Amino acid sequence: MLKRLIHIIFLPCSEATLLMEKRKAETISSKEGWKLSLHLKICKWCRAYKEKLEILDEILKKNIARKENDKINDSDIQEFKNKMFEKLDS
């Protein structure tokens, strides 16, 4: 009963998930931080959401880093064309 009361009065799940997203994008106030911390201690669903949010964030970071490394510049394209012409001439 006490958990449910704290859950409803201090920070509902909708606000907790919003704060988790906000914390990823920017900093949150210390008051918001302790409210979120308290909420996460009593709400198993929001703890699960937080774990999934962290996993998705890591996947996105890896994907963005991979795309930046895969960029092809003009010299690479020209080198490829030259090799193709050499093979066609052979």
Secondary structure, DSSP 8 states (H G I E B T S, - for coil): -HHHHHHHHT--HHHHHHHHHHHHHS---HHHHHHHHHHHHH-HHHHHHHHHHHHHHHHHHHHHHHHHHT---HHHHHHHHHHHHHHHH-
